[in-house]
């Protein structure tokens, strides 16, 4: 006799660009299976068009917290922004596990390789990412982080791929055995980049949802 259906995993894109949410949703299709938890991808309407600065990251914290409070039915939450905005707050507002994609991406990359590299959308993003990794205590495993110089909105498109491949190859040259896509908007690029580099490429939203699945199903 089957038990109750598992509670849904709620994946929140903290920017207001629905095209980014659609790309995330498509990348998560492989995690949906009969009898498994629903994976809902939501767009934070109050968010900026792209979370590209410290101000943007701070601005979405309280709206994210309110969204979490409105979803007591959720089995787990994933904050699909590589700055992990609102992660600490949201964890205080729900008994459900809350996963940030930067934390999940870094942990997954370290499970695949001794040293990892990160592709950032811009130079301005790198400082935020380094502060988070310093708190995680993983900087010794970081081979490098390099910027594409594109917007969140453009990072998943064909026009950005040449820059993404160039930066990925540079990170491999830096000693990275695995590459993390440092923006949820890059989700559509993962498989193509992995083929081009011949190295593991981590979509951090996929990494976070994999962890959320484990938490919900266990």
HUBEL-V895789 format. One line per field, one symbol per residue. psi: psi as a letter, one per 20 degrees, with the letter a starting at -180 (. if undefined). A space follows every 10 residues. Layout:
# HUBEL-V895789
psi: ???
This chain:
# HUBEL-V895789
psi: pqaqqqqqpo ppoirjohhg ghggghhjhi ipqpirqqop oqpohirrhp njrhggghhi gghgghgghi miiqhqqpom piilqjgggh hiiqiqqppq hggggghghh ihqgqqqpoq hrhhhggggh gghghikjhi iohrpqqhkr rghihirhhi hghggggghh hghijpiqpp okphijgiig gghgghhkqp poohggghhg ghggggh.
